[in-house]
Amino acid sequence: MNSGQPRRNPWKTARPTACDIELEFAGPTPAVLNKWAADTLRRLAGLIEQGMFVDGHHDVLDNVGKKFGTIYVDNSEVLGDIGEAGNA
């Protein structure tokens, strides 16, 4: 169905988020480490979606408050088409 409007490019956005996550785990087996990492990434994804991080570096803490990683969020970049991102 075309309303005469140009199609919006779903890959074009005015406010992308650049995000870098570094986690350091020590555990008994690779399977346990993979589960911990996946659980942490799911939790961080929820917090990012809720807008809980402002620009900058933030510590990633476990349930008792011990730091085991960092997340860096940058909402200041403006990109065009996703194919242009590598050329920016």
HTML snippet that shows the backbone in 3Dmol.js (N, CA, C, O; Angstrom):
<script src="https://3Dmol.org/build/3Dmol-min.js"></script>
<div id="view" style="width:600px;height:400px;position:relative"></div>
<script>
const pdb = `
ATOM      1  N   MET A   1       0.843  -1.169   0.000  1.00  0.00           N
ATOM      2  CA  MET A   1       0.000   0.000   0.000  1.00  0.00           C
ATOM      3  C   MET A   1       0.892   1.238   0.000  1.00  0.00           C
ATOM      4  O   MET A   1       1.693   1.418   0.918  1.00  0.00           O
ATOM      5  N   ASN A   2       0.767   2.089  -1.012  1.00  0.00           N
ATOM      6  CA  ASN A   2       1.599   3.281  -1.126  1.00  0.00           C
ATOM      7  C   ASN A   2       0.712   4.511  -1.040  1.00  0.00           C
ATOM      8  O   ASN A   2      -0.201   4.684  -1.847  1.00  0.00           O
ATOM      9  N   SER A   3       0.983   5.370  -0.055  1.00  0.00           N
ATOM     10  CA  SER A   3       0.167   6.567   0.141  1.00  0.00           C
ATOM     11  C   SER A   3       0.726   7.763  -0.621  1.00  0.00           C
ATOM     12  O   SER A   3       0.301   8.895  -0.392  1.00  0.00           O
ATOM     13  N   GLY A   4       1.665   7.524  -1.518  1.00  0.00           N
ATOM     14  CA  GLY A   4       2.276   8.617  -2.247  1.00  0.00           C
ATOM     15  C   GLY A   4       3.459   9.225  -1.509  1.00  0.00           C
ATOM     16  O   GLY A   4       4.181  10.049  -2.071  1.00  0.00           O
ATOM     17  N   GLN A   5       3.665   8.828  -0.257  1.00  0.00           N
ATOM     18  CA  GLN A   5       4.795   9.309   0.537  1.00  0.00           C
ATOM     19  C   GLN A   5       6.028   8.484   0.180  1.00  0.00           C
ATOM     20  O   GLN A   5       5.916   7.292  -0.107  1.00  0.00           O
ATOM     21  N   PRO A   6       7.207   9.113   0.195  1.00  0.00           N
ATOM     22  CA  PRO A   6       8.417   8.317  -0.034  1.00  0.00           C
ATOM     23  C   PRO A   6       8.584   7.307   1.092  1.00  0.00           C
ATOM     24  O   PRO A   6       8.219   7.575   2.236  1.00  0.00           O
ATOM     25  N   ARG A   7       9.136   6.147   0.763  1.00  0.00           N
ATOM     26  CA  ARG A   7       9.364   5.129   1.786  1.00  0.00           C
ATOM     27  C   ARG A   7      10.439   5.599   2.739  1.00  0.00           C
ATOM     28  O   ARG A   7      11.470   6.127   2.322  1.00  0.00           O
ATOM     29  N   ARG A   8      10.193   5.405   4.016  1.00  0.00           N
ATOM     30  CA  ARG A   8      11.169   5.737   5.054  1.00  0.00           C
ATOM     31  C   ARG A   8      12.209   4.633   5.116  1.00  0.00           C
ATOM     32  O   ARG A   8      11.866   3.451   5.142  1.00  0.00           O
ATOM     33  N   ASN A   9      13.461   5.011   5.140  1.00  0.00           N
ATOM     34  CA  ASN A   9      14.541   4.044   5.262  1.00  0.00           C
ATOM     35  C   ASN A   9      14.639   3.615   6.722  1.00  0.00           C
ATOM     36  O   ASN A   9      14.971   4.441   7.572  1.00  0.00           O
ATOM     37  N   PRO A  10      14.359   2.338   7.046  1.00  0.00           N
ATOM     38  CA  PRO A  10      14.389   1.912   8.449  1.00  0.00           C
ATOM     39  C   PRO A  10      15.793   1.935   9.044  1.00  0.00           C
ATOM     40  O   PRO A  10      15.935   1.871  10.265  1.00  0.00           O
ATOM     41  N   TRP A  11      16.840   2.024   8.211  1.00  0.00           N
ATOM     42  CA  TRP A  11      18.211   2.044   8.702  1.00  0.00           C
ATOM     43  C   TRP A  11      18.721   3.457   8.927  1.00  0.00           C
ATOM     44  O   TRP A  11      19.858   3.640   9.364  1.00  0.00           O
ATOM     45  N   LYS A  12      17.911   4.446   8.641  1.00  0.00           N
ATOM     46  CA  LYS A  12      18.338   5.826   8.811  1.00  0.00           C
ATOM     47  C   LYS A  12      17.837   6.324  10.167  1.00  0.00           C
ATOM     48  O   LYS A  12      16.659   6.169  10.486  1.00  0.00           O
ATOM     49  N   THR A  13      18.703   6.905  10.945  1.00  0.00           N
ATOM     50  CA  THR A  13      18.324   7.359  12.279  1.00  0.00           C
ATOM     51  C   THR A  13      19.095   8.623  12.615  1.00  0.00           C
ATOM     52  O   THR A  13      20.187   8.847  12.093  1.00  0.00           O
ATOM     53  N   ALA A  14      18.543   9.433  13.468  1.00  0.00           N
ATOM     54  CA  ALA A  14      19.205  10.673  13.852  1.00  0.00           C
ATOM     55  C   ALA A  14      20.020  10.510  15.125  1.00  0.00           C
ATOM     56  O   ALA A  14      20.930  11.304  15.366  1.00  0.00           O
ATOM     57  N   ARG A  15      19.727   9.503  15.953  1.00  0.00           N
ATOM     58  CA  ARG A  15      20.403   9.365  17.235  1.00  0.00           C
ATOM     59  C   ARG A  15      20.778   7.914  17.527  1.00  0.00           C
ATOM     60  O   ARG A  15      20.178   7.296  18.406  1.00  0.00           O
ATOM     61  N   PRO A  16      21.751   7.360  16.815  1.00  0.00           N
ATOM     62  CA  PRO A  16      22.169   6.005  17.153  1.00  0.00           C
ATOM     63  C   PRO A  16      22.945   6.011  18.456  1.00  0.00           C
ATOM     64  O   PRO A  16      23.447   7.051  18.885  1.00  0.00           O
ATOM     65  N   THR A  17      23.041   4.875  19.071  1.00  0.00           N
ATOM     66  CA  THR A  17      23.820   4.740  20.291  1.00  0.00           C
ATOM     67  C   THR A  17      25.048   3.898  19.995  1.00  0.00           C
ATOM     68  O   THR A  17      24.938   2.763  19.531  1.00  0.00           O
ATOM     69  N   ALA A  18      26.216   4.461  20.267  1.00  0.00           N
ATOM     70  CA  ALA A  18      27.439   3.679  20.219  1.00  0.00           C
ATOM     71  C   ALA A  18      27.610   3.063  21.597  1.00  0.00           C
ATOM     72  O   ALA A  18      27.437   3.741  22.609  1.00  0.00           O
ATOM     73  N   CYS A  19      27.947   1.789  21.641  1.00  0.00           N
ATOM     74  CA  CYS A  19      28.020   1.103  22.924  1.00  0.00           C
ATOM     75  C   CYS A  19      29.177   0.115  22.903  1.00  0.00           C
ATOM     76  O   CYS A  19      29.333  -0.653  21.954  1.00  0.00           O
ATOM     77  N   ASP A  20      29.979   0.140  23.949  1.00  0.00           N
ATOM     78  CA  ASP A  20      31.096  -0.784  24.092  1.00  0.00           C
ATOM     79  C   ASP A  20      30.981  -1.416  25.467  1.00  0.00           C
ATOM     80  O   ASP A  20      30.881  -0.710  26.471  1.00  0.00           O
ATOM     81  N   ILE A  21      30.995  -2.741  25.521  1.00  0.00           N
ATOM     82  CA  ILE A  21      30.860  -3.451  26.792  1.00  0.00           C
ATOM     83  C   ILE A  21      32.065  -4.358  26.968  1.00  0.00           C
ATOM     84  O   ILE A  21      32.416  -5.121  26.068  1.00  0.00           O
ATOM     85  N   GLU A  22      32.692  -4.271  28.128  1.00  0.00           N
ATOM     86  CA  GLU A  22      33.799  -5.160  28.469  1.00  0.00           C
ATOM     87  C   GLU A  22      33.472  -5.831  29.790  1.00  0.00           C
ATOM     88  O   GLU A  22      33.204  -5.166  30.791  1.00  0.00           O
ATOM     89  N   LEU A  23      33.499  -7.174  29.780  1.00  0.00           N
ATOM     90  CA  LEU A  23      33.193  -7.958  30.971  1.00  0.00           C
ATOM     91  C   LEU A  23      34.359  -8.884  31.265  1.00  0.00           C
ATOM     92  O   LEU A  23      34.977  -9.424  30.347  1.00  0.00           O
ATOM     93  N   GLU A  24      34.660  -9.070  32.546  1.00  0.00           N
ATOM     94  CA  GLU A  24      35.723  -9.985  32.961  1.00  0.00           C
ATOM     95  C   GLU A  24      35.157 -10.948  33.989  1.00  0.00           C
ATOM     96  O   GLU A  24      34.794 -10.555  35.097  1.00  0.00           O
ATOM     97  N   PHE A  25      35.086 -12.231  33.601  1.00  0.00           N
ATOM     98  CA  PHE A  25      34.566 -13.274  34.478  1.00  0.00           C
ATOM     99  C   PHE A  25      35.646 -14.292  34.781  1.00  0.00           C
ATOM    100  O   PHE A  25      36.544 -14.519  33.971  1.00  0.00           O
ATOM    101  N   ALA A  26      35.557 -14.894  35.932  1.00  0.00           N
ATOM    102  CA  ALA A  26      36.336 -16.080  36.265  1.00  0.00           C
ATOM    103  C   ALA A  26      35.331 -17.090  36.792  1.00  0.00           C
ATOM    104  O   ALA A  26      34.534 -16.771  37.674  1.00  0.00           O
ATOM    105  N   GLY A  27      35.362 -18.304  36.257  1.00  0.00           N
ATOM    106  CA  GLY A  27      34.379 -19.286  36.676  1.00  0.00           C
ATOM    107  C   GLY A  27      34.862 -20.697  36.438  1.00  0.00           C
ATOM    108  O   GLY A  27      35.948 -20.915  35.903  1.00  0.00           O
ATOM    109  N   PRO A  28      34.047 -21.651  36.839  1.00  0.00           N
ATOM    110  CA  PRO A  28      34.472 -23.054  36.810  1.00  0.00           C
ATOM    111  C   PRO A  28      34.549 -23.680  35.420  1.00  0.00           C
ATOM    112  O   PRO A  28      35.425 -24.507  35.169  1.00  0.00           O
ATOM    113  N   THR A  29      33.645 -23.299  34.508  1.00  0.00           N
ATOM    114  CA  THR A  29      33.630 -23.920  33.174  1.00  0.00           C
ATOM    115  C   THR A  29      33.241 -22.882  32.125  1.00  0.00           C
ATOM    116  O   THR A  29      32.610 -21.877  32.453  1.00  0.00           O
ATOM    117  N   PRO A  30      33.613 -23.117  30.867  1.00  0.00           N
ATOM    118  CA  PRO A  30      33.184 -22.207  29.801  1.00  0.00           C
ATOM    119  C   PRO A  30      31.655 -22.082  29.722  1.00  0.00           C
ATOM    120  O   PRO A  30      31.144 -20.998  29.442  1.00  0.00           O
ATOM    121  N   ALA A  31      30.928 -23.163  29.963  1.00  0.00           N
ATOM    122  CA  ALA A  31      29.462 -23.104  29.901  1.00  0.00           C
ATOM    123  C   ALA A  31      28.908 -22.157  30.969  1.00  0.00           C
ATOM    124  O   ALA A  31      27.977 -21.399  30.696  1.00  0.00           O
ATOM    125  N   VAL A  32      29.461 -22.190  32.160  1.00  0.00           N
ATOM    126  CA  VAL A  32      29.022 -21.298  33.238  1.00  0.00           C
ATOM    127  C   VAL A  32      29.356 -19.857  32.878  1.00  0.00           C
ATOM    128  O   VAL A  32      28.531 -18.964  33.068  1.00  0.00           O
ATOM    129  N   LEU A  33      30.549 -19.626  32.364  1.00  0.00           N
ATOM    130  CA  LEU A  33      30.950 -18.273  31.969  1.00  0.00           C
ATOM    131  C   LEU A  33      30.038 -17.738  30.863  1.00  0.00           C
ATOM    132  O   LEU A  33      29.651 -16.570  30.891  1.00  0.00           O
ATOM    133  N   ASN A  34      29.696 -18.586  29.892  1.00  0.00           N
ATOM    134  CA  ASN A  34      28.801 -18.164  28.813  1.00  0.00           C
ATOM    135  C   ASN A  34      27.427 -17.783  29.358  1.00  0.00           C
ATOM    136  O   ASN A  34      26.837 -16.801  28.909  1.00  0.00           O
ATOM    137  N   LYS A  35      26.912 -18.547  30.318  1.00  0.00           N
ATOM    138  CA  LYS A  35      25.614 -18.228  30.903  1.00  0.00           C
ATOM    139  C   LYS A  35      25.672 -16.912  31.656  1.00  0.00           C
ATOM    140  O   LYS A  35      24.767 -16.087  31.527  1.00  0.00           O
ATOM    141  N   TRP A  36      26.724 -16.699  32.443  1.00  0.00           N
ATOM    142  CA  TRP A  36      26.865 -15.438  33.181  1.00  0.00           C
ATOM    143  C   TRP A  36      26.933 -14.259  32.218  1.00  0.00           C
ATOM    144  O   TRP A  36      26.295 -13.231  32.442  1.00  0.00           O
ATOM    145  N   ALA A  37      27.707 -14.410  31.148  1.00  0.00           N
ATOM    146  CA  ALA A  37      27.839 -13.319  30.170  1.00  0.00           C
ATOM    147  C   ALA A  37      26.493 -13.042  29.492  1.00  0.00           C
ATOM    148  O   ALA A  37      26.098 -11.885  29.349  1.00  0.00           O
ATOM    149  N   ALA A  38      25.792 -14.094  29.078  1.00  0.00           N
ATOM    150  CA  ALA A  38      24.499 -13.907  28.420  1.00  0.00           C
ATOM    151  C   ALA A  38      23.485 -13.256  29.361  1.00  0.00           C
ATOM    152  O   ALA A  38      22.744 -12.365  28.946  1.00  0.00           O
ATOM    153  N   ASP A  39      23.446 -13.688  30.619  1.00  0.00           N
ATOM    154  CA  ASP A  39      22.537 -13.082  31.601  1.00  0.00           C
ATOM    155  C   ASP A  39      22.850 -11.601  31.790  1.00  0.00           C
ATOM    156  O   ASP A  39      21.942 -10.772  31.856  1.00  0.00           O
ATOM    157  N   THR A  40      24.125 -11.276  31.874  1.00  0.00           N
ATOM    158  CA  THR A  40      24.545  -9.885  32.058  1.00  0.00           C
ATOM    159  C   THR A  40      24.177  -9.039  30.845  1.00  0.00           C
ATOM    160  O   THR A  40      23.678  -7.923  30.996  1.00  0.00           O
ATOM    161  N   LEU A  41      24.417  -9.558  29.644  1.00  0.00           N
ATOM    162  CA  LEU A  41      24.093  -8.814  28.427  1.00  0.00           C
ATOM    163  C   LEU A  41      22.589  -8.579  28.301  1.00  0.00           C
ATOM    164  O   LEU A  41      22.167  -7.513  27.854  1.00  0.00           O
ATOM    165  N   ARG A  42      21.776  -9.564  28.691  1.00  0.00           N
ATOM    166  CA  ARG A  42      20.321  -9.373  28.668  1.00  0.00           C
ATOM    167  C   ARG A  42      19.908  -8.277  29.648  1.00  0.00           C
ATOM    168  O   ARG A  42      19.055  -7.447  29.335  1.00  0.00           O
ATOM    169  N   ARG A  43      20.518  -8.278  30.839  1.00  0.00           N
ATOM    170  CA  ARG A  43      20.204  -7.255  31.843  1.00  0.00           C
ATOM    171  C   ARG A  43      20.610  -5.873  31.344  1.00  0.00           C
ATOM    172  O   ARG A  43      19.853  -4.914  31.492  1.00  0.00           O
ATOM    173  N   LEU A  44      21.807  -5.764  30.749  1.00  0.00           N
ATOM    174  CA  LEU A  44      22.279  -4.484  30.226  1.00  0.00           C
ATOM    175  C   LEU A  44      21.403  -4.005  29.064  1.00  0.00           C
ATOM    176  O   LEU A  44      21.132  -2.810  28.944  1.00  0.00           O
ATOM    177  N   ALA A  45      20.962  -4.929  28.212  1.00  0.00           N
ATOM    178  CA  ALA A  45      20.087  -4.551  27.092  1.00  0.00           C
ATOM    179  C   ALA A  45      18.803  -3.919  27.612  1.00  0.00           C
ATOM    180  O   ALA A  45      18.334  -2.922  27.064  1.00  0.00           O
ATOM    181  N   GLY A  46      18.238  -4.491  28.658  1.00  0.00           N
ATOM    182  CA  GLY A  46      17.030  -3.918  29.247  1.00  0.00           C
ATOM    183  C   GLY A  46      17.265  -2.519  29.791  1.00  0.00           C
ATOM    184  O   GLY A  46      16.431  -1.630  29.617  1.00  0.00           O
ATOM    185  N   LEU A  47      18.398  -2.328  30.448  1.00  0.00           N
ATOM    186  CA  LEU A  47      18.719  -1.006  30.998  1.00  0.00           C
ATOM    187  C   LEU A  47      18.962   0.014  29.888  1.00  0.00           C
ATOM    188  O   LEU A  47      18.573   1.174  30.017  1.00  0.00           O
ATOM    189  N   ILE A  48      19.597  -0.408  28.805  1.00  0.00           N
ATOM    190  CA  ILE A  48      19.822   0.491  27.663  1.00  0.00           C
ATOM    191  C   ILE A  48      18.486   0.890  27.052  1.00  0.00           C
ATOM    192  O   ILE A  48      18.267   2.065  26.757  1.00  0.00           O
ATOM    193  N   GLU A  49      17.588  -0.078  26.860  1.00  0.00           N
ATOM    194  CA  GLU A  49      16.272   0.218  26.294  1.00  0.00           C
ATOM    195  C   GLU A  49      15.485   1.196  27.158  1.00  0.00           C
ATOM    196  O   GLU A  49      14.714   2.005  26.642  1.00  0.00           O
ATOM    197  N   GLN A  50      15.679   1.122  28.469  1.00  0.00           N
ATOM    198  CA  GLN A  50      14.979   2.022  29.398  1.00  0.00           C
ATOM    199  C   GLN A  50      15.639   3.394  29.484  1.00  0.00           C
ATOM    200  O   GLN A  50      15.127   4.287  30.159  1.00  0.00           O
ATOM    201  N   GLY A  51      16.774   3.568  28.803  1.00  0.00           N
ATOM    202  CA  GLY A  51      17.467   4.848  28.833  1.00  0.00           C
ATOM    203  C   GLY A  51      18.168   5.113  30.152  1.00  0.00           C
ATOM    204  O   GLY A  51      18.287   6.265  30.569  1.00  0.00           O
ATOM    205  N   MET A  52      18.632   4.068  30.810  1.00  0.00           N
ATOM    206  CA  MET A  52      19.224   4.206  32.133  1.00  0.00           C
ATOM    207  C   MET A  52      20.688   4.674  32.111  1.00  0.00           C
ATOM    208  O   MET A  52      21.249   4.982  33.163  1.00  0.00           O
ATOM    209  N   PHE A  53      21.304   4.729  30.939  1.00  0.00           N
ATOM    210  CA  PHE A  53      22.697   5.145  30.846  1.00  0.00           C
ATOM    211  C   PHE A  53      22.805   6.476  30.122  1.00  0.00           C
ATOM    212  O   PHE A  53      22.274   6.629  29.022  1.00  0.00           O
ATOM    213  N   VAL A  54      23.485   7.436  30.726  1.00  0.00           N
ATOM    214  CA  VAL A  54      23.826   8.675  30.044  1.00  0.00           C
ATOM    215  C   VAL A  54      25.159   8.443  29.342  1.00  0.00           C
ATOM    216  O   VAL A  54      25.820   7.432  29.580  1.00  0.00           O
ATOM    217  N   ASP A  55      25.554   9.372  28.482  1.00  0.00           N
ATOM    218  CA  ASP A  55      26.828   9.224  27.782  1.00  0.00           C
ATOM    219  C   ASP A  55      27.975   9.050  28.779  1.00  0.00           C
ATOM    220  O   ASP A  55      28.005   9.688  29.831  1.00  0.00           O
ATOM    221  N   GLY A  56      28.903   8.186  28.429  1.00  0.00           N
ATOM    222  CA  GLY A  56      30.102   7.994  29.242  1.00  0.00           C
ATOM    223  C   GLY A  56      30.286   6.552  29.671  1.00  0.00           C
ATOM    224  O   GLY A  56      29.559   5.654  29.246  1.00  0.00           O
ATOM    225  N   HIS A  57      31.287   6.354  30.533  1.00  0.00           N
ATOM    226  CA  HIS A  57      31.633   5.026  31.054  1.00  0.00           C
ATOM    227  C   HIS A  57      30.851   4.757  32.337  1.00  0.00           C
ATOM    228  O   HIS A  57      30.638   5.653  33.154  1.00  0.00           O
ATOM    229  N   HIS A  58      30.431   3.508  32.494  1.00  0.00           N
ATOM    230  CA  HIS A  58      29.702   3.087  33.686  1.00  0.00           C
ATOM    231  C   HIS A  58      30.220   1.721  34.118  1.00  0.00           C
ATOM    232  O   HIS A  58      30.499   0.866  33.277  1.00  0.00           O
ATOM    233  N   ASP A  59      30.348   1.514  35.416  1.00  0.00           N
ATOM    234  CA  ASP A  59      30.760   0.211  35.930  1.00  0.00           C
ATOM    235  C   ASP A  59      29.614  -0.785  35.805  1.00  0.00           C
ATOM    236  O   ASP A  59      28.446  -0.423  35.943  1.00  0.00           O
ATOM    237  N   VAL A  60      29.959  -2.034  35.543  1.00  0.00           N
ATOM    238  CA  VAL A  60      28.996  -3.129  35.572  1.00  0.00           C
ATOM    239  C   VAL A  60      29.279  -3.889  36.861  1.00  0.00           C
ATOM    240  O   VAL A  60      30.389  -4.376  37.076  1.00  0.00           O
ATOM    241  N   LEU A  61      28.265  -3.985  37.716  1.00  0.00           N
ATOM    242  CA  LEU A  61      28.430  -4.581  39.040  1.00  0.00           C
ATOM    243  C   LEU A  61      27.648  -5.882  39.152  1.00  0.00           C
ATOM    244  O   LEU A  61      26.618  -6.065  38.504  1.00  0.00           O
ATOM    245  N   ASP A  62      28.167  -6.792  39.998  1.00  0.00           N
ATOM    246  CA  ASP A  62      27.412  -8.019  40.244  1.00  0.00           C
ATOM    247  C   ASP A  62      26.373  -7.759  41.333  1.00  0.00           C
ATOM    248  O   ASP A  62      26.181  -6.618  41.753  1.00  0.00           O
ATOM    249  N   ASN A  63      25.715  -8.801  41.781  1.00  0.00           N
ATOM    250  CA  ASN A  63      24.628  -8.654  42.756  1.00  0.00           C
ATOM    251  C   ASN A  63      25.079  -8.146  44.116  1.00  0.00           C
ATOM    252  O   ASN A  63      24.256  -7.652  44.886  1.00  0.00           O
ATOM    253  N   VAL A  64      26.371  -8.255  44.431  1.00  0.00           N
ATOM    254  CA  VAL A  64      26.868  -7.763  45.725  1.00  0.00           C
ATOM    255  C   VAL A  64      27.653  -6.464  45.573  1.00  0.00           C
ATOM    256  O   VAL A  64      28.276  -5.996  46.527  1.00  0.00           O
ATOM    257  N   GLY A  65      27.624  -5.881  44.367  1.00  0.00           N
ATOM    258  CA  GLY A  65      28.265  -4.590  44.158  1.00  0.00           C
ATOM    259  C   GLY A  65      29.716  -4.642  43.725  1.00  0.00           C
ATOM    260  O   GLY A  65      30.388  -3.611  43.701  1.00  0.00           O
ATOM    261  N   LYS A  66      30.213  -5.821  43.381  1.00  0.00           N
ATOM    262  CA  LYS A  66      31.600  -5.953  42.924  1.00  0.00           C
ATOM    263  C   LYS A  66      31.663  -5.688  41.416  1.00  0.00           C
ATOM    264  O   LYS A  66      30.893  -6.257  40.642  1.00  0.00           O
ATOM    265  N   LYS A  67      32.589  -4.817  41.014  1.00  0.00           N
ATOM    266  CA  LYS A  67      32.754  -4.466  39.606  1.00  0.00           C
ATOM    267  C   LYS A  67      33.351  -5.639  38.837  1.00  0.00           C
ATOM    268  O   LYS A  67      34.342  -6.231  39.263  1.00  0.00           O
ATOM    269  N   PHE A  68      32.737  -5.974  37.693  1.00  0.00           N
ATOM    270  CA  PHE A  68      33.310  -7.005  36.830  1.00  0.00           C
ATOM    271  C   PHE A  68      33.310  -6.596  35.371  1.00  0.00           C
ATOM    272  O   PHE A  68      33.518  -7.425  34.486  1.00  0.00           O
ATOM    273  N   GLY A  69      33.074  -5.303  35.118  1.00  0.00           N
ATOM    274  CA  GLY A  69      33.120  -4.838  33.745  1.00  0.00           C
ATOM    275  C   GLY A  69      32.737  -3.381  33.635  1.00  0.00           C
ATOM    276  O   GLY A  69      32.454  -2.709  34.627  1.00  0.00           O
ATOM    277  N   THR A  70      32.736  -2.907  32.388  1.00  0.00           N
ATOM    278  CA  THR A  70      32.339  -1.522  32.117  1.00  0.00           C
ATOM    279  C   THR A  70      31.469  -1.501  30.870  1.00  0.00           C
ATOM    280  O   THR A  70      31.536  -2.392  30.023  1.00  0.00           O
ATOM    281  N   ILE A  71      30.650  -0.456  30.783  1.00  0.00           N
ATOM    282  CA  ILE A  71      29.868  -0.194  29.586  1.00  0.00           C
ATOM    283  C   ILE A  71      30.083   1.270  29.232  1.00  0.00           C
ATOM    284  O   ILE A  71      30.023   2.144  30.097  1.00  0.00           O
ATOM    285  N   TYR A  72      30.334   1.528  27.956  1.00  0.00           N
ATOM    286  CA  TYR A  72      30.492   2.895  27.461  1.00  0.00           C
ATOM    287  C   TYR A  72      29.350   3.169  26.503  1.00  0.00           C
ATOM    288  O   TYR A  72      29.125   2.408  25.562  1.00  0.00           O
ATOM    289  N   VAL A  73      28.626   4.258  26.741  1.00  0.00           N
ATOM    290  CA  VAL A  73      27.488   4.640  25.902  1.00  0.00           C
ATOM    291  C   VAL A  73      27.745   6.027  25.337  1.00  0.00           C
ATOM    292  O   VAL A  73      28.162   6.931  26.060  1.00  0.00           O
ATOM    293  N   ASP A  74      27.493   6.193  24.035  1.00  0.00           N
ATOM    294  CA  ASP A  74      27.661   7.494  23.378  1.00  0.00           C
ATOM    295  C   ASP A  74      26.485   7.716  22.446  1.00  0.00           C
ATOM    296  O   ASP A  74      26.355   7.037  21.427  1.00  0.00           O
ATOM    297  N   ASN A  75      25.632   8.663  22.792  1.00  0.00           N
ATOM    298  CA  ASN A  75      24.470   8.993  21.982  1.00  0.00           C
ATOM    299  C   ASN A  75      24.710  10.210  21.103  1.00  0.00           C
ATOM    300  O   ASN A  75      23.763  10.724  20.507  1.00  0.00           O
ATOM    301  N   SER A  76      25.941  10.686  21.002  1.00  0.00           N
ATOM    302  CA  SER A  76      26.189  11.945  20.307  1.00  0.00           C
ATOM    303  C   SER A  76      26.426  11.791  18.811  1.00  0.00           C
ATOM    304  O   SER A  76      26.360  12.780  18.081  1.00  0.00           O
ATOM    305  N   GLU A  77      26.698  10.582  18.336  1.00  0.00           N
ATOM    306  CA  GLU A  77      26.985  10.396  16.919  1.00  0.00           C
ATOM    307  C   GLU A  77      25.717  10.514  16.094  1.00  0.00           C
ATOM    308  O   GLU A  77      24.637  10.131  16.545  1.00  0.00           O
ATOM    309  N   VAL A  78      25.845  11.037  14.901  1.00  0.00           N
ATOM    310  CA  VAL A  78      24.731  11.089  13.960  1.00  0.00           C
ATOM    311  C   VAL A  78      25.198  10.407  12.681  1.00  0.00           C
ATOM    312  O   VAL A  78      26.182  10.820  12.067  1.00  0.00           O
ATOM    313  N   LEU A  79      24.480   9.358  12.288  1.00  0.00           N
ATOM    314  CA  LEU A  79      24.846   8.592  11.100  1.00  0.00           C
ATOM    315  C   LEU A  79      23.750   8.703  10.055  1.00  0.00           C
ATOM    316  O   LEU A  79      22.599   9.003  10.375  1.00  0.00           O
ATOM    317  N   GLY A  80      24.108   8.465   8.827  1.00  0.00           N
ATOM    318  CA  GLY A  80      23.115   8.393   7.755  1.00  0.00           C
ATOM    319  C   GLY A  80      22.693   6.948   7.580  1.00  0.00           C
ATOM    320  O   GLY A  80      22.368   6.262   8.550  1.00  0.00           O
ATOM    321  N   ASP A  81      22.701   6.490   6.335  1.00  0.00           N
ATOM    322  CA  ASP A  81      22.359   5.097   6.078  1.00  0.00           C
ATOM    323  C   ASP A  81      23.370   4.203   6.755  1.00  0.00           C
ATOM    324  O   ASP A  81      24.535   4.573   6.907  1.00  0.00           O
ATOM    325  N   ILE A  82      22.927   3.020   7.163  1.00  0.00           N
ATOM    326  CA  ILE A  82      23.810   2.105   7.872  1.00  0.00           C
ATOM    327  C   ILE A  82      25.028   1.750   7.020  1.00  0.00           C
ATOM    328  O   ILE A  82      26.106   1.501   7.560  1.00  0.00           O
ATOM    329  N   GLY A  83      24.870   1.725   5.707  1.00  0.00           N
ATOM    330  CA  GLY A  83      25.996   1.439   4.825  1.00  0.00           C
ATOM    331  C   GLY A  83      27.034   2.538   4.843  1.00  0.00           C
ATOM    332  O   GLY A  83      28.181   2.308   4.461  1.00  0.00           O
ATOM    333  N   GLU A  84      26.650   3.751   5.288  1.00  0.00           N
ATOM    334  CA  GLU A  84      27.575   4.866   5.334  1.00  0.00           C
ATOM    335  C   GLU A  84      28.361   4.886   6.630  1.00  0.00           C
ATOM    336  O   GLU A  84      29.332   5.634   6.746  1.00  0.00           O
ATOM    337  N   ALA A  85      27.963   4.078   7.616  1.00  0.00           N
ATOM    338  CA  ALA A  85      28.584   4.125   8.941  1.00  0.00           C
ATOM    339  C   ALA A  85      30.076   3.874   8.869  1.00  0.00           C
ATOM    340  O   ALA A  85      30.847   4.532   9.568  1.00  0.00           O
ATOM    341  N   GLY A  86      30.499   2.934   8.036  1.00  0.00           N
ATOM    342  CA  GLY A  86      31.916   2.632   7.938  1.00  0.00           C
ATOM    343  C   GLY A  86      32.706   3.722   7.238  1.00  0.00           C
ATOM    344  O   GLY A  86      33.934   3.744   7.320  1.00  0.00           O
ATOM    345  N   ASN A  87      32.021   4.631   6.550  1.00  0.00           N
ATOM    346  CA  ASN A  87      32.692   5.695   5.828  1.00  0.00           C
ATOM    347  C   ASN A  87      32.714   6.996   6.600  1.00  0.00           C
ATOM    348  O   ASN A  87      33.301   7.978   6.144  1.00  0.00           O
ATOM    349  N   ALA A  88      32.081   7.017   7.767  1.00  0.00           N
ATOM    350  CA  ALA A  88      31.989   8.265   8.541  1.00  0.00           C
ATOM    351  C   ALA A  88      33.303   8.601   9.207  1.00  0.00           C
ATOM    352  O   ALA A  88      33.404   9.616   9.897  1.00  0.00           O
TER     353      ALA A  88
END
`;
const viewer = $3Dmol.createViewer("view");
viewer.addModel(pdb, "pdb");
viewer.setStyle({}, {cartoon: {color: "spectrum"}});
viewer.zoomTo();
viewer.render();
</script>
